[in-house]
Amino acid sequence: MRLASDRIGVAVSSISRQIAQLENELGLPLIERGRRTIRLTEAGQIAYEHYKAQIVTREALYESIQQLREVKAGHVELAVGEGFLCRAFIRLIEDFQREHPGVSVSLKTRTTPDAARLVVEDEAHMGVIFTMPNEPRLRTRVSIPQPLLAVCAPDHPAAREQELCFAQLQEHKLCLPSKAFRISQIVGQAEQRQHQRLRPCLTTDSIYVMRAIAKEGRALTLLPHIAIVDDLHDGTLVALPLTDVEVEEARMALVHRVGRPLDGVPGRMLNVLQSRFRALFEVRSAAPARRAA
């Protein structure tokens, strides 16, 4: 006991008292006292091994916390609208993981209402969605206009036009998104203002299907610039401005839940997205609508 006292700098009486308290708590003796030595009982050996395991676990905890502080490890849940997954956005995620190889990212592709719900219910750290004007639980870090465009194949009759008005859409076969999409709500508001109703030949909940049908020349569709930026660059689609659909109604935003602190890896990801958001998604001018530079 005296040797232990000298080594750890605690009085012998204090050591004896703490051992006695632990024995009372566990209901078994932890040490056997001899004339010159003491040794652990079987219960004492179990308690000692448990203590060593706790030390190892605590060290692992501190190491994990340190890695999170240094963004060497961690996980990010990101809710994203299907139409926002352009090549530039995917490259941004890949670059982030290349800089932080211990970080994993989950991309949850949803419609805007479902993506917003994931963020609000803390099932995703942040979201890239169309703006939700009546959702006070979301904080918008940055938003930019993403006007809807009339989209068709380069050899479609509408491709000869420079722009289209809402009434002209009815002259063509249309493929439009289902009501679950924020795009559909924006189209509905335009229909009310124009006192016209679009009658699509096909309604789908897949932006991929909308793009594919437009590429085949089977129908004209309505999509934001970001959803077709890669197709415009490749020359497989043409986009025409709509002259009478309000631009401000179609905005995309980087959001997270109000009051949720984002530290470590999620916080770093949020900062990277916020700093690159405009460079990734902003429509530079009306000219690139027909074909991206």
N, C-alpha and C positions, 0 to 999 in steps of 0.2 A: 504493500500500500504506500509506503514511504517513497519507493522508487517511482511508482506511478504519480505520486504527488509532485515529486521533483520534475518529472518529465513534462507534465501538462500544466503545472503551475496552479494546481487546485489543492486546497487543504485536505489532509487525510480524512478528517471528520466529514467534510462535504462529499468526498467520494463515497465513503461508507453509507452516508445518508441517502445518496441518490441510488446506490445499488439496492438498499433496503426498500426504498420506495418502488423501484421497478419490480422487485421480487413480490411485494405486496400486490402490485397491479396484476402481475402475471399469475400469482398463486403458486409459484414454485421457486425453490432456491436456485440461484444462478451460479454461485461459487461454493466450493468446499474449502474451508480454511484448515490448513495444517499448522504445525508448530512454526515452520519457517517459510512455508509456501502456501499459495492458494491456487486452485485450478478450477476450470469451468466444469459445471455439471452438464449433463446432456441438454437440459433446458437452456443453460448458459451458452452452450455452443450454438444452438439454434438461434438464440437472440443475437449472438455475435455475427453469425453468417447473414442474418437479416440486416443488421446494421451495415455490413460491408456492401450488401446489395443496394441498400439505400444510397450509400456514398456513390456507387457506380451510376445509379439512376440519376442522382442529382447532378453529377458531372456531365452526363449525357444531355440532361435538360439545359444546363448552362451553355454547353457547346451548341445545341440546336438553336437556342435563343441568340447566341452570338452570330451564327450563320444567317439567321433571319435579319439581324441588324445589318449585316454586311451584304444582304441580298445574295447569299450564296446558295440558299435553299428556300423552298416555300412553294405555295400553290396559289393560283389565281383562277377564279371562276368568272368568266366573261360572257354575258348575254348579248347576242348580236343578231340584228335582223339579217335574214338570208341575203338580201340585196346589197348589204354593205361589205360582203366578203370578197372584195376585189383583190387582185394580185398584190397591189401595194400594201394593203392592210395585212395580208398574210405574211408578206416579207417583213413588216414591222414586228409582228409576233416572233418570227424566226430570228430576227436580229436581236430582239430582247433576250431570247433564250440562249443565243450564241454568246452574248455578253454575260449571262447568268446561267451557266449550264446545269445548275442544280435545281432550277425552277421549272415546274410543270404548269401548263395552262390548259384549262378546259373551256372550249368554245361551245356555248349552248345556243344553237340557232333557233330562233323563235319569231313569231309575229311580234309587232311592237307591244300590244297589250300583254302578251304572255312574257315577253322579255322584261317589261316594266314590273310585272308581278314578281318575277324571280328576284329582281333587285330589291323591291320593297320588302319581300319576305326573307331577305338575307340568304337566298339560295345562289346568288351571284354577287360578287363584290361591286360590279359596275356594269353598265350597259351602253351599247351604241344603238340608238333607236330613233324613230321619228318622235318629235316632241309630243308630249302628252299635256295639253294645257290645263287639264282639270285634275292633275295628280300632285297635291301639295307635299306628298311624302318623298318626292324625288328632287334632288338638287342638281341643277344643270351646271356643269363646269364650263362647257363651251357649246355653242350651237351655230350652225350655218345654214343658209337656204339650200334646198335641194329641189328645185322646181320640177314638176312632172313634165315629161316630154312624150310626144307621140313617137313611137319606136316602130321601125319596120325594116324589111330587107332592102338592100341598095337597089334592087330591081322592082320594088313595089311601086305601083302608080303614085302613091303619096310621096315617095322619095323625090319626085320632081319639084315639089313645093319647097318654098323657103320657110314657111310656117303654116300652122293650121289653127283655125278657130274651132271652138267647141262644136259648133253645128256641123262642120265638115267631117267630124269623126263618124257621124252616122252614115256617111257615104261609103264606109269601108266595113269589112268584117272585123270584129273586135274580140280580143281575148283580154279579159280583165280579172283582177284579183278578187278573191272572196271577201265577204263583209268583215272577216276577222282582221283584215289588213288596214293599217292607217291610210294607205293609198286609196282604198275604197271609200273611206270616210271623206277624204278630200275631194274625190270625184263626186260623191253625193252632194257635198256643199256646192260644188260648181253646177251640178244639175239643177239645184234649187234656184240659184241665181239666174241661170240661163233659161229656166222654165222648159227644160228639155230633159229627156231620159234616154240614156244610152242603153242599147239592147245588145249585149255581147252574144256572140255565137258560142263562146266557151268561157266558163268561170273556173278558176283554179286557185288552190292555196299554195302553189309552187311558182316562185319567180323563175326557176330553171325552165319550167314548162312554158311560161310566157315568153321567155327569150328564145327558146327552141322553135316555137310556132312562128314567132316573128321572123327568125332567120330563114325559115323554110318558105316565107312569103305567103303563108296561109292566112295570116291575120295581122292587124295592127294592134299594138298594145300601148299601155301607158305605164311608164316607169321613171324613177328619178335618175339623174345622171350617174350617180355612183353605182347603180345596179347594172349599168351597161358600159361603164368606162373601158373595160377590157375589150368588149366587142367593138366599140367605136375605134379603139386603137388598132384592132385586127382587121377592121374594114368589113365585118360581117353584119353590122347593123348600122342604120342611119337614125338620127334623132332630130325631131323637128320641134321648135318651141311652140307652146300653146299660148295663143295671144290673150285669152280671157279666163285663165285659171290663176288665181291669186298665188304669187310666189311665196308670200310669208306664211301661207298655210302649210307648206311643205318644208319643214326644217328638220335636220337630223341633229342629234345631240348626244354628248357624252354625259351620262348621269350616274349618280349613286344615291343611296338612301340618306335622307336627312338625319343627322345625328349619329351616323355610323362612322367611327374613326377607322381610317384605312392606313395602317402602318406597315412597315416592312415591305415585303414583295408586292402586295396589292397597292400600297401607296406609291411605290416606285413605278409600277405599271400605269397607274392613274396619271402620274406626272408626265410620263413619256407620251401617253396618248394625248393628253391635253396640249403638250408642246407641239405635237405633230399633226393635230386634228385638221387644222385648216390646210396644211400642205397636202394632206392625204385626200381630203374630200371637197374642198372648195371648188366651185365651178369658176374658172378664171374669166371667161367671157362667153358671149352668146355664140361666137364663131366656132368653138370646138364642139358645139352640140351636134353638128352634122358628122364630124369625124375628129376624133381626138388627135392632138399633135403627137 
